[in-house]
Amino acid sequence: MPVGPELLIIVVIGLLLLIIPLVLAYLVYNDAQKRDNDNAALWALAVGALTFLTFFGGILVLVIYIWDRE
């Protein structure tokens, strides 16, 4: 069982893996709301959930959102 600095590194990485999807979902939701997108919550949910489950899947959906919002 990790103790000391190893435990701190594991905790920090774990928190980042939880915080990054939430931040991306929040940013996408706010951007979609500003642009009067009716599917703002759906985009935020897709980006947040897929970033949490598969990081690259979430990044792919984020790129698709950015491409689609124009």
Buried (B, 14 or more C-beta within 10 A) or exposed (E): EEEEEEEEEEEEEEEEEEEBBEEBBEEBBEBBEEEEBEEBBEBBBBBBBBBBEEEEBBBBBBEEBEEEEE
